[in-house]
Every structure is written in structure tokens, then in C-alpha cells.
Amino acid sequence: MKKNRTIVIGLDGVPCGLLQDLMNRGIMPNTREKMPGGVLRKMRSSLPEVSSVAWSSIITGKNPAEHGIFGFTDLFPHSYELHFPNFNDLQSPPFWDLVQGRSVIVNVPSTYPVKKMNGVHISGFISIDFEKSVFPPSLIPTLKKFDYRLDVDSTLAHKSMDLFLQDLEENLQGSLRAYRYLWEKEDWETFMFVFTGTDRLLHFLWDAYEKESHKFHGQFLEYFRKIDKIIEEIVSKIQEEDRLIMLSDHGFERLDCDVYINAFLKKEGYLHFGNKKEHELIHIDSSTKAFALDPARIYIHTKEKYPNGRVDRRDKGKIIEDLKKLFSGLEIDKRRVIGDIYTKEDIYSGPFMDRAPDILLVGSKGFNLKGSIKQEKFTDKDIFTGKHTQDDAFLFTKGRAEKDVFPNSLTVFDIKDLVMGQKGG
């Protein structure tokens, strides 16, 4: 057996506070038992705090202006045509293209379609075609035999929460069969396995976590008991010389209200669709000064970047300052909606700065910011009861990483060097 292997376990969306709570209450006793001798730290996510950006930052160690992924959607240059960036759009190499030895990479979000690599790669959400989600392709029949699923069917939650939880369980069991097979069958030095069902559960049933009286409270806790047992199983196979890294890509909290940024920009006179009844990006007219892409990335409608743009570069700074002041004062029921406001120069650096949003907003506690262009209402609430947070992800390391020296403000950008052994021990 090879020495000095690295094992990475991802728990998508699990906040540090929730992990600590479930360990302390005995819901995740095996995970707690493995903590002594390791380091558990709270970690800041990317901006925006969405999985596509966060996982791209984790696997590359780069910020969006370096790796090129700013959100789940983006615009083609000099147009209003939306596209969905995928693994082909990632402009920095993932760590498995840089490490020595073979890697097994399972279910990392935003790594579809897979590419030829030294080892095995099964992409995570959003994966459209199973045939393009697995390398090498010879593994596909085995995964289908395991009833391996690329993602949980979240649409079921809108029909029946019981059906959703059943699918969540079946997805977990298929992933478990695949991990066990690959662990034993493959010759590897780096093994990365991400649970994305955690994110789905927290979105739909955060209230089940908070309320003991909730119909699904017991099933919520039971899911994490199962995750705990899988973690214990994985850790039991780790050798003394191995390095264990366990992490989430962002945190979570209770969702009180969805806030639609484009509806607000329209209300305040910054966004116009002329006489068009259908509100689409392609219908933005020349009087528009700013618009947003999901979740809260604001772009100034300048002449040089957009076909109908009329904002002069000399006026751009004033519009940004006016918008910052406007959003700073935004309140709902006497609660401040926006927690943090950044310009792109505050948070990004790299060759793709021209594609970065001019302003990025982060919601205050309980407020979920959304960039839908079609939504007419300024506020709303859908089936979700949980929302992402930027400042409550977690990182746990054990093994060769015990002596790692972390920066005071730990972020997802620090993970790639840790995986590659370029930090500490």
C-alpha cells in the first residue's frame, strides 16, 4: 500500500456550527471521535457563496478572476445571451492535474464534462449526460449496476417531501457503493469524495433541523447519522501516514425571505425593458444603467460591454457609488437586507477582471438574494427553508496536516495547496 495518500471528504453546504452541534449532541459521534489530534476551523467561502464558484476555487486555489467561473450563469461577451459555464470554461488546472500519482475524484460539483486524467473522475452537479460524466468510460456499466446517480432529484421535493427523502437515500446508497468499489479497485494517491445530498437537505429542510416538532426532524438527523457512519468507515481505512481533509464549500442558515435584485433595480429606475412585456435580458433597453445575474452580481450597462449600453465609462464610478448607498439603506420590516457590498476590485484579481461583476452583494442573516430577471415581485418565499452563508464553512485536517500553519482568515482558496502538501507538515 502506498504511503502519504491524501483523502478529501466534502460535505456540500454543511456549516461549521451545525457540524459542531451534531457532534456535541451525539448525532455524529464517530466524526467527533476522529477530531482529537486534528484541526477544525471555520472557513470563509467564495464570493458569491455558490457551489459552482466555491468548488472551482477549492480545486484550483484561485479566485474567479483567475479561474473564470463567476456563477452558475454568465453572459457571452458583448451580448445578453446567457450560458452555463462548465468544466471546459475553467481557466486554471484542478489539483488532480498537478499532483503526482493517480487520483479518484467523485461527485465534485461543476466538473462536468469530465476530461482525460490520471485516474478516475465522476463529475458532480450539474451533470447532464451520464456518458460525459465518467472517465474512463469503461467504468459506466459498473456505475449503472450500482444505481449510481449524478445528483438528487430536487424536483421531487416540490411534489412530496417523502419522495425527495427516498431519492436522497437512494442517491446516498449508490454513491456509497461506488466509493467502496473505487477505494479498493483503483490504485490511487489522492481520493476525493463529495456528498451533495447535504446541501439539498439543508435547502429544503433547514426548518426540520431547527424544530424538534417538525415532521421530518428525525429523518433529518438520521441522514447525518448515516453520513457519520460513512465518515467513520472511511477514516477506519486511513493509514497513519495518510492525510485527511474534510470540508464544506459554504455554510447555511435559516431563510426568511427571498429578495429579487433585478425587481429592486427596476423599481428604482436602473433597469428598463422599454415596451417589451416579457422581461428577458435580451430586452434590456438603452436607458438601463445596471442589471444583475444570479445571485446578486450587478453589472453596469456600459457602452463598451453591451450592445444597448449607453453608460459612459466616466459615469460608471458615480453609478456604483449611488448603488452602494441605495443598497446600504435597503430594509425590510426594519431589518437591513444587505450585509456586505463589494466592488470587483475589493475581492477579485486576475486576467478575467473584465468579466467580473461591478458590484457583488451579500445578504444579511435570513435574506436570500436572487438574480431572476423575470420576477416582478421584490420579495417572495418558495419551498426552500435554508440559504447559503459565506462565513461558516468548515475545514478539518488530520494526519500529515496536523502541523499546518493556516492564515488567520482561512478561505476556500487555501485548500488546493493543502491537498498538494504545500502547507505545513
NUTORLUM-109899 format. One record per residue (C-alpha): chain; x, y, z. Coordinates in Angstrom, 3 decimals, padded with zeros to 6 digits. Layout:
+----+----------+----------+----------+
! ch !       xx !       yy !       zz !
+----+----------+----------+----------+
!  A !        X !        Y !        Z !
...
+----+----------+----------+----------+
***
This chain:
+----+----------+----------+----------+
! ch !       xx !       yy !       zz !
+----+----------+----------+----------+
!  A !  000.000 !  000.000 !  000.000 !
!  A !  001.287 !  003.443 ! -000.913 !
!  A !  002.176 !  005.869 !  001.857 !
!  A !  001.401 !  009.553 !  002.143 !
!  A ! -002.002 !  009.394 !  000.481 !
!  A ! -004.484 !  012.273 !  000.687 !
!  A ! -008.197 !  011.739 !  001.338 !
!  A ! -010.651 !  014.617 !  000.871 !
!  A ! -014.252 !  014.321 !  002.091 !
!  A ! -016.614 !  017.093 !  001.032 !
!  A ! -019.890 !  017.815 !  002.834 !
!  A ! -021.524 !  020.313 !  000.492 !
!  A ! -023.033 !  023.261 !  002.340 !
!  A ! -022.539 !  021.951 !  005.895 !
!  A ! -021.853 !  024.888 !  008.222 !
!  A ! -019.212 !  024.617 !  010.914 !
!  A ! -021.804 !  025.429 !  013.588 !
!  A ! -024.144 !  022.628 !  012.509 !
!  A ! -021.306 !  020.105 !  012.390 !
!  A ! -020.219 !  021.035 !  015.904 !
!  A ! -023.808 !  020.896 !  017.170 !
!  A ! -024.479 !  017.442 !  015.722 !
!  A ! -021.217 !  016.117 !  017.141 !
!  A ! -021.963 !  017.550 !  020.586 !
!  A ! -025.486 !  016.081 !  020.609 !
!  A ! -024.288 !  012.599 !  019.720 !
!  A ! -025.791 !  012.596 !  016.222 !
!  A ! -022.302 !  012.306 !  014.703 !
!  A ! -020.310 !  010.515 !  017.428 !
!  A ! -017.864 !  008.824 !  015.061 !
!  A ! -016.893 !  012.129 !  013.472 !
!  A ! -016.363 !  013.662 !  016.909 !
!  A ! -014.229 !  010.699 !  017.942 !
!  A ! -011.921 !  011.336 !  014.985 !
!  A ! -011.438 !  015.038 !  015.795 !
!  A ! -008.769 !  014.719 !  018.557 !
!  A ! -005.331 !  015.155 !  017.045 !
!  A ! -006.739 !  017.127 !  014.127 !
!  A ! -007.625 !  020.749 !  013.478 !
!  A ! -011.202 !  022.021 !  012.977 !
!  A ! -011.503 !  025.545 !  011.654 !
!  A ! -014.264 !  027.800 !  010.422 !
!  A ! -013.633 !  028.815 !  006.791 !
!  A ! -014.875 !  031.564 !  004.510 !
!  A ! -016.384 !  030.625 !  001.160 !
!  A ! -016.049 !  032.339 ! -002.196 !
!  A ! -017.966 !  035.367 ! -003.398 !
!  A ! -020.620 !  034.711 ! -004.465 !
!  A ! -021.142 !  031.874 ! -001.989 !
!  A ! -022.490 !  029.372 ! -004.519 !
!  A ! -021.182 !  025.867 ! -005.187 !
!  A ! -020.029 !  026.440 ! -008.774 !
!  A ! -017.693 !  029.237 ! -007.694 !
!  A ! -016.699 !  027.716 ! -004.351 !
!  A ! -015.723 !  024.256 ! -005.643 !
!  A ! -013.920 !  025.789 ! -008.638 !
!  A ! -011.934 !  027.857 ! -006.128 !
!  A ! -011.283 !  024.838 ! -003.889 !
!  A ! -009.853 !  022.644 ! -006.648 !
!  A ! -007.752 !  025.391 ! -008.272 !
!  A ! -006.768 !  027.605 ! -005.339 !
!  A ! -007.665 !  030.604 ! -007.493 !
!  A ! -010.231 !  033.403 ! -007.298 !
!  A ! -012.887 !  033.800 ! -010.019 !
!  A ! -010.902 !  036.413 ! -011.944 !
!  A ! -008.183 !  033.761 ! -012.297 !
!  A ! -010.222 !  030.583 ! -012.853 !
!  A ! -013.018 !  032.275 ! -014.825 !
!  A ! -016.130 !  030.951 ! -013.023 !
!  A ! -018.221 !  033.776 ! -011.521 !
!  A ! -021.541 !  031.956 ! -011.071 !
!  A ! -023.834 !  029.257 ! -012.402 !
!  A ! -024.673 !  031.542 ! -015.324 !
!  A ! -022.802 !  034.151 ! -017.305 !
!  A ! -023.178 !  036.203 ! -020.484 !
!  A ! -021.327 !  035.650 ! -023.709 !
!  A ! -019.068 !  038.659 ! -024.428 !
!  A ! -020.811 !  041.706 ! -025.908 !
!  A ! -024.234 !  040.089 ! -025.754 !
!  A ! -027.199 !  039.388 ! -023.473 !
!  A ! -027.126 !  035.671 ! -024.237 !
!  A ! -026.904 !  033.540 ! -021.121 !
!  A ! -024.756 !  030.446 ! -020.945 !
!  A ! -023.961 !  027.961 ! -018.198 !
!  A ! -020.203 !  027.716 ! -017.602 !
!  A ! -018.928 !  024.168 ! -017.139 !
!  A ! -015.619 !  022.378 ! -016.600 !
!  A ! -014.461 !  023.353 ! -020.102 !
!  A ! -014.660 !  027.013 ! -019.044 !
!  A ! -012.387 !  026.562 ! -016.025 !
!  A ! -009.233 !  028.512 ! -016.842 !
!  A ! -006.960 !  027.161 ! -014.086 !
!  A ! -005.999 !  023.486 ! -013.679 !
!  A ! -007.597 !  021.438 ! -010.878 !
!  A ! -005.192 !  019.978 ! -008.364 !
!  A ! -005.523 !  016.452 ! -009.791 !
!  A ! -003.820 !  017.640 ! -012.976 !
!  A ! -000.875 !  018.847 ! -010.884 !
!  A ! -000.321 !  016.174 ! -008.228 !
!  A !  001.853 !  013.136 ! -008.748 !
!  A !  000.174 !  009.753 ! -008.831 !
!  A ! -003.351 !  008.694 ! -009.672 !
!  A ! -006.439 !  010.419 ! -008.319 !
!  A ! -010.018 !  009.278 ! -007.789 !
!  A ! -012.401 !  012.267 ! -007.931 !
!  A ! -016.072 !  011.581 ! -007.191 !
!  A ! -019.004 !  013.991 ! -007.322 !
!  A ! -017.214 !  017.350 ! -007.224 !
!  A ! -019.729 !  019.982 ! -008.430 !
!  A ! -019.090 !  021.944 ! -011.618 !
!  A ! -016.603 !  019.440 ! -013.069 !
!  A ! -018.801 !  018.327 ! -015.995 !
!  A ! -017.952 !  017.275 ! -018.653 !
!  A ! -015.043 !  015.160 ! -017.456 !
!  A ! -011.699 !  015.124 ! -019.220 !
!  A ! -008.996 !  012.543 ! -019.635 !
!  A ! -006.898 !  012.428 ! -016.474 !
!  A ! -004.562 !  010.201 ! -014.495 !
!  A ! -007.152 !  008.191 ! -012.606 !
!  A ! -010.936 !  008.230 ! -012.271 !
!  A ! -013.278 !  011.204 ! -012.471 !
!  A ! -017.057 !  011.143 ! -011.923 !
!  A ! -018.450 !  014.662 ! -012.195 !
!  A ! -020.942 !  016.224 ! -009.788 !
!  A ! -023.878 !  018.511 ! -010.430 !
!  A ! -024.683 !  019.997 ! -012.864 !
!  A ! -024.030 !  016.844 ! -014.965 !
!  A ! -026.317 !  016.429 ! -017.951 !
!  A ! -025.170 !  013.339 ! -019.834 !
!  A ! -024.005 !  010.239 ! -017.935 !
!  A ! -021.700 !  009.295 ! -020.812 !
!  A ! -019.827 !  012.589 ! -020.447 !
!  A ! -019.740 !  012.387 ! -016.653 !
!  A ! -017.399 !  009.442 ! -016.207 !
!  A ! -013.733 !  008.848 ! -017.006 !
!  A ! -012.682 !  006.314 ! -018.004 !
!  A ! -015.855 !  005.412 ! -019.932 !
!  A ! -015.269 !  001.722 ! -019.180 !
!  A ! -016.500 !  002.448 ! -015.646 !
!  A ! -020.010 !  003.433 ! -016.807 !
!  A ! -021.558 ! -000.086 ! -016.829 !
!  A ! -020.320 ! -000.708 ! -013.281 !
!  A ! -021.768 !  002.581 ! -012.008 !
!  A ! -025.107 !  001.830 ! -013.632 !
!  A ! -025.098 ! -001.585 ! -011.970 !
!  A ! -024.578 !  000.247 ! -008.653 !
!  A ! -027.563 !  002.502 ! -009.472 !
!  A ! -025.158 !  005.430 ! -009.169 !
!  A ! -026.920 !  008.775 ! -009.628 !
!  A ! -025.280 !  012.025 ! -010.608 !
!  A ! -027.493 !  014.092 ! -008.304 !
!  A ! -030.548 !  014.061 ! -006.093 !
!  A ! -033.806 !  014.772 ! -007.956 !
!  A ! -034.698 !  018.015 ! -006.195 !
!  A ! -037.886 !  018.417 ! -008.234 !
!  A ! -039.419 !  015.651 ! -006.103 !
!  A ! -039.417 !  017.964 ! -003.072 !
!  A ! -041.938 !  020.173 ! -004.843 !
!  A ! -044.260 !  017.178 ! -005.186 !
!  A ! -043.663 !  015.212 ! -001.986 !
!  A ! -041.041 !  015.570 !  000.717 !
!  A ! -041.326 !  011.839 !  001.353 !
!  A ! -040.383 !  011.126 ! -002.270 !
!  A ! -037.500 !  013.575 ! -002.031 !
!  A ! -036.131 !  011.896 !  001.111 !
!  A ! -036.457 !  008.480 ! -000.511 !
!  A ! -034.481 !  009.690 ! -003.530 !
!  A ! -031.919 !  011.284 ! -001.211 !
!  A ! -031.392 !  007.900 !  000.445 !
!  A ! -031.129 !  006.024 ! -002.864 !
!  A ! -028.632 !  008.578 ! -004.135 !
!  A ! -026.545 !  008.125 ! -000.978 !
!  A ! -026.537 !  004.338 ! -001.268 !
!  A ! -025.464 !  004.448 ! -004.933 !
!  A ! -022.629 !  006.814 ! -004.030 !
!  A ! -021.605 !  004.540 ! -001.173 !
!  A ! -021.366 !  001.509 ! -003.466 !
!  A ! -019.270 !  003.489 ! -005.941 !
!  A ! -016.884 !  004.844 ! -003.298 !
!  A ! -016.281 !  001.364 ! -001.811 !
!  A ! -015.595 ! -000.132 ! -005.217 !
!  A ! -013.204 !  002.624 ! -006.306 !
!  A ! -011.372 !  002.688 ! -002.974 !
!  A ! -010.476 ! -000.975 ! -003.276 !
!  A ! -010.263 ! -001.386 ! -007.050 !
!  A ! -008.209 !  001.631 ! -008.023 !
!  A ! -004.562 !  002.348 ! -007.335 !
!  A ! -004.614 !  005.936 ! -006.075 !
!  A ! -002.740 !  008.545 ! -004.065 !
!  A ! -005.500 !  011.156 ! -003.852 !
!  A ! -009.150 !  010.258 ! -003.207 !
!  A ! -011.853 !  012.961 ! -003.167 !
!  A ! -015.492 !  012.172 ! -002.457 !
!  A ! -018.175 !  014.870 ! -002.095 !
!  A ! -021.632 !  014.437 ! -000.560 !
!  A ! -024.016 !  016.915 ! -002.243 !
!  A ! -027.149 !  015.473 ! -000.629 !
!  A ! -026.266 !  017.511 !  002.447 !
!  A ! -026.803 !  020.739 !  000.511 !
!  A ! -030.132 !  019.527 ! -000.857 !
!  A ! -031.346 !  018.513 !  002.607 !
!  A ! -030.336 !  021.842 !  004.153 !
!  A ! -032.084 !  023.832 !  001.412 !
!  A ! -035.400 !  022.052 !  001.784 !
!  A ! -035.420 !  021.063 !  005.444 !
!  A ! -033.360 !  023.524 !  007.452 !
!  A ! -036.519 !  024.106 !  009.476 !
!  A ! -036.587 !  020.374 !  010.254 !
!  A ! -033.158 !  020.789 !  011.835 !
!  A ! -034.248 !  023.736 !  013.957 !
!  A ! -037.633 !  022.390 !  015.108 !
!  A ! -037.855 !  019.140 !  017.079 !
!  A ! -041.615 !  019.097 !  016.419 !
!  A ! -041.097 !  019.123 !  012.639 !
!  A ! -042.481 !  016.076 !  010.830 !
!  A ! -039.086 !  015.350 !  009.267 !
!  A ! -036.833 !  016.266 !  012.200 !
!  A ! -035.974 !  012.630 !  012.876 !
!  A ! -035.216 !  011.902 !  009.221 !
!  A ! -033.017 !  014.989 !  009.005 !
!  A ! -030.909 !  013.768 !  011.917 !
!  A ! -030.898 !  010.202 !  010.601 !
!  A ! -029.361 !  011.342 !  007.325 !
!  A ! -026.452 !  012.889 !  009.202 !
!  A ! -026.113 !  009.738 !  011.313 !
!  A ! -025.594 !  007.848 !  008.054 !
!  A ! -023.038 !  010.393 !  006.858 !
!  A ! -021.295 !  009.980 !  010.212 !
!  A ! -021.084 !  006.205 !  009.769 !
!  A ! -019.632 !  006.590 !  006.275 !
!  A ! -017.031 !  009.040 !  007.591 !
!  A ! -016.137 !  006.523 !  010.298 !
!  A ! -015.804 !  003.794 !  007.655 !
!  A ! -013.514 !  005.927 !  005.501 !
!  A ! -011.361 !  007.030 !  008.434 !
!  A ! -011.001 !  003.439 !  009.628 !
!  A ! -009.204 !  002.660 !  006.342 !
!  A ! -006.752 !  005.542 !  006.618 !
!  A ! -003.131 !  004.794 !  007.474 !
!  A ! -001.006 !  006.781 !  009.902 !
!  A !  000.951 !  008.378 !  007.058 !
!  A ! -002.209 !  009.491 !  005.236 !
!  A ! -003.667 !  012.984 !  005.288 !
!  A ! -007.390 !  013.509 !  005.903 !
!  A ! -009.093 !  016.703 !  004.771 !
!  A ! -012.796 !  017.192 !  005.420 !
!  A ! -014.523 !  020.382 !  004.344 !
!  A ! -017.609 !  022.188 !  003.103 !
!  A ! -017.795 !  024.745 !  000.306 !
!  A ! -020.080 !  027.208 !  002.115 !
!  A ! -022.312 !  027.396 !  005.160 !
!  A ! -026.076 !  027.520 !  005.717 !
!  A ! -028.683 !  029.282 !  007.814 !
!  A ! -032.437 !  029.792 !  008.056 !
!  A ! -034.070 !  031.515 !  005.077 !
!  A ! -036.638 !  034.174 !  005.980 !
!  A ! -037.151 !  035.961 !  002.680 !
!  A ! -036.029 !  035.869 ! -000.954 !
!  A ! -035.078 !  039.298 ! -002.309 !
!  A ! -035.027 !  039.823 ! -006.082 !
!  A ! -032.310 !  042.279 ! -007.021 !
!  A ! -033.477 !  042.991 ! -010.591 !
!  A ! -037.001 !  043.770 ! -009.387 !
!  A ! -035.484 !  046.299 ! -006.992 !
!  A ! -033.271 !  047.807 ! -009.716 !
!  A ! -036.345 !  048.152 ! -011.922 !
!  A ! -038.326 !  049.776 ! -009.120 !
!  A ! -035.534 !  052.292 ! -008.515 !
!  A ! -035.226 !  053.196 ! -012.207 !
!  A ! -031.937 !  051.467 ! -013.010 !
!  A ! -033.365 !  048.661 ! -015.154 !
!  A ! -035.731 !  049.122 ! -018.114 !
!  A ! -037.295 !  046.849 ! -020.718 !
!  A ! -038.863 !  049.502 ! -022.931 !
!  A ! -042.229 !  048.377 ! -024.265 !
!  A ! -041.430 !  044.677 ! -024.019 !
!  A ! -043.959 !  042.718 ! -021.965 !
!  A ! -041.609 !  039.784 ! -021.468 !
!  A ! -038.739 !  040.659 ! -019.193 !
!  A ! -035.678 !  038.975 ! -020.646 !
!  A ! -032.044 !  040.029 ! -020.680 !
!  A ! -032.219 !  040.427 ! -024.455 !
!  A ! -034.962 !  043.038 ! -023.951 !
!  A ! -032.908 !  045.388 ! -021.770 !
!  A ! -033.092 !  048.780 ! -023.416 !
!  A ! -030.598 !  051.615 ! -023.711 !
!  A ! -031.892 !  053.533 ! -020.676 !
!  A ! -030.812 !  050.714 ! -018.365 !
!  A ! -027.934 !  051.627 ! -016.062 !
!  A ! -027.474 !  048.305 ! -014.228 !
!  A ! -028.750 !  044.735 ! -014.072 !
!  A ! -027.997 !  041.622 ! -012.019 !
!  A ! -027.118 !  037.991 ! -012.651 !
!  A ! -027.697 !  035.295 ! -010.047 !
!  A ! -027.414 !  035.504 ! -007.160 !
!  A ! -026.527 !  039.187 ! -006.682 !
!  A ! -023.866 !  040.118 ! -009.229 !
!  A ! -024.533 !  043.633 ! -010.523 !
!  A ! -023.169 !  044.824 ! -013.870 !
!  A ! -023.100 !  048.443 ! -015.042 !
!  A ! -024.640 !  048.721 ! -018.527 !
!  A ! -021.663 !  050.354 ! -020.261 !
!  A ! -021.162 !  051.188 ! -023.917 !
!  A ! -018.053 !  049.082 ! -024.350 !
!  A ! -019.501 !  045.840 ! -022.946 !
!  A ! -023.135 !  045.621 ! -024.065 !
!  A ! -024.928 !  046.130 ! -027.404 !
!  A ! -027.520 !  048.538 ! -025.990 !
!  A ! -025.264 !  050.002 ! -023.317 !
!  A ! -025.210 !  053.777 ! -023.040 !
!  A ! -023.387 !  054.339 ! -019.761 !
!  A ! -020.144 !  056.205 ! -020.350 !
!  A ! -017.038 !  054.944 ! -018.574 !
!  A ! -016.693 !  058.339 ! -016.901 !
!  A ! -020.104 !  057.928 ! -015.260 !
!  A ! -019.586 !  054.353 ! -014.117 !
!  A ! -017.963 !  055.235 ! -010.785 !
!  A ! -020.807 !  057.504 ! -009.721 !
!  A ! -023.431 !  054.883 ! -010.577 !
!  A ! -021.532 !  052.322 ! -008.497 !
!  A ! -021.385 !  054.686 ! -005.523 !
!  A ! -025.075 !  055.541 ! -005.868 !
!  A ! -025.993 !  051.848 ! -005.944 !
!  A ! -023.837 !  051.100 ! -002.912 !
!  A ! -025.620 !  053.830 ! -000.989 !
!  A ! -029.014 !  052.622 ! -002.208 !
!  A ! -028.422 !  049.019 ! -001.178 !
!  A ! -026.855 !  050.043 !  002.142 !
!  A ! -030.137 !  051.647 !  003.139 !
!  A ! -032.390 !  048.821 !  001.922 !
!  A ! -034.599 !  047.494 !  004.727 !
!  A ! -037.490 !  045.047 !  005.029 !
!  A ! -039.530 !  045.132 !  008.235 !
!  A ! -036.853 !  047.375 !  009.750 !
!  A ! -034.173 !  044.754 !  009.056 !
!  A ! -031.177 !  045.570 !  006.922 !
!  A ! -031.270 !  043.380 !  003.786 !
!  A ! -027.661 !  043.675 !  002.614 !
!  A ! -024.843 !  042.557 !  004.876 !
!  A ! -021.824 !  043.334 !  002.691 !
!  A ! -021.247 !  045.258 ! -000.528 !
!  A ! -018.129 !  044.742 ! -002.618 !
!  A ! -016.785 !  046.169 ! -005.843 !
!  A ! -014.851 !  043.770 ! -008.047 !
!  A ! -011.588 !  045.466 ! -007.118 !
!  A ! -012.275 !  044.605 ! -003.466 !
!  A ! -012.421 !  040.846 ! -003.979 !
!  A ! -011.006 !  039.797 ! -007.348 !
!  A ! -007.676 !  039.935 ! -009.139 !
!  A ! -006.555 !  038.224 ! -012.302 !
!  A ! -006.736 !  038.171 ! -016.105 !
!  A ! -010.551 !  037.891 ! -016.232 !
!  A ! -011.371 !  041.032 ! -014.248 !
!  A ! -013.240 !  042.409 ! -017.250 !
!  A ! -015.814 !  039.616 ! -016.853 !
!  A ! -016.308 !  040.197 ! -013.133 !
!  A ! -019.447 !  041.882 ! -011.744 !
!  A ! -019.000 !  045.554 ! -010.921 !
!  A ! -020.758 !  045.097 ! -007.570 !
!  A ! -021.401 !  041.975 ! -005.525 !
!  A ! -023.934 !  041.872 ! -002.698 !
!  A ! -024.105 !  039.504 !  000.268 !
!  A ! -027.401 !  039.203 !  002.109 !
!  A ! -027.832 !  039.830 !  005.824 !
!  A ! -028.913 !  036.974 !  008.073 !
!  A ! -032.073 !  035.341 !  006.712 !
!  A ! -032.169 !  037.253 !  003.413 !
!  A ! -031.527 !  035.231 !  000.251 !
!  A ! -030.544 !  037.379 ! -002.731 !
!  A ! -031.662 !  036.236 ! -006.183 !
!  A ! -030.955 !  037.497 ! -009.689 !
!  A ! -034.003 !  036.344 ! -011.644 !
!  A ! -034.709 !  038.839 ! -014.415 !
!  A ! -038.330 !  037.702 ! -014.831 !
!  A ! -039.514 !  038.080 ! -011.248 !
!  A ! -041.808 !  041.080 ! -010.824 !
!  A ! -042.143 !  040.929 ! -007.040 !
!  A ! -039.358 !  042.407 ! -004.945 !
!  A ! -039.728 !  039.803 ! -002.177 !
!  A ! -041.087 !  036.280 ! -002.067 !
!  A ! -040.584 !  032.883 ! -000.407 !
!  A ! -040.503 !  029.494 ! -002.109 !
!  A ! -040.177 !  025.961 ! -000.759 !
!  A ! -036.595 !  026.439 !  000.475 !
!  A ! -036.159 !  026.967 !  004.212 !
!  A ! -032.340 !  027.255 !  004.213 !
!  A ! -029.888 !  029.559 !  002.420 !
!  A ! -026.151 !  029.718 !  001.808 !
!  A ! -023.757 !  031.685 !  004.003 !
!  A ! -020.275 !  032.876 !  003.160 !
!  A ! -018.565 !  032.861 !  006.547 !
!  A ! -019.440 !  029.497 !  008.143 !
!  A ! -017.932 !  026.739 !  006.010 !
!  A ! -015.585 !  024.357 !  007.809 !
!  A ! -012.223 !  022.669 !  007.324 !
!  A ! -010.927 !  019.708 !  009.318 !
!  A ! -007.466 !  018.231 !  008.793 !
!  A ! -005.735 !  015.302 !  010.412 !
!  A ! -002.606 !  013.269 !  009.764 !
!  A !  000.292 !  014.921 !  007.973 !
!  A ! -001.654 !  018.176 !  008.175 !
!  A ! -001.514 !  018.351 !  011.987 !
!  A !  001.257 !  020.946 !  011.878 !
!  A ! -000.253 !  023.001 !  009.079 !
!  A !  000.004 !  026.726 !  009.612 !
!  A ! -003.208 !  028.344 !  008.450 !
!  A ! -003.775 !  032.022 !  007.733 !
!  A ! -005.868 !  033.914 !  010.276 !
!  A ! -008.692 !  034.206 !  007.757 !
!  A ! -008.996 !  030.737 !  006.249 !
!  A ! -010.740 !  030.594 !  002.857 !
!  A ! -011.603 !  028.071 !  000.161 !
!  A ! -008.637 !  029.396 ! -001.831 !
!  A ! -006.249 !  027.790 !  000.681 !
!  A ! -007.409 !  024.221 !  000.074 !
!  A ! -005.573 !  023.362 ! -003.145 !
!  A ! -002.139 !  023.926 ! -001.595 !
!  A ! -003.185 !  021.858 !  001.416 !
!  A ! -004.252 !  018.945 ! -000.798 !
!  A ! -000.980 !  019.150 ! -002.703 !
!  A !  001.060 !  019.136 !  000.517 !
!  A !  002.344 !  022.672 !  000.099 !
!  A !  001.259 !  023.788 !  003.584 !
!  A !  002.745 !  022.649 !  006.870 !
!  A !  003.805 !  019.100 !  007.933 !
+----+----------+----------+----------+
***
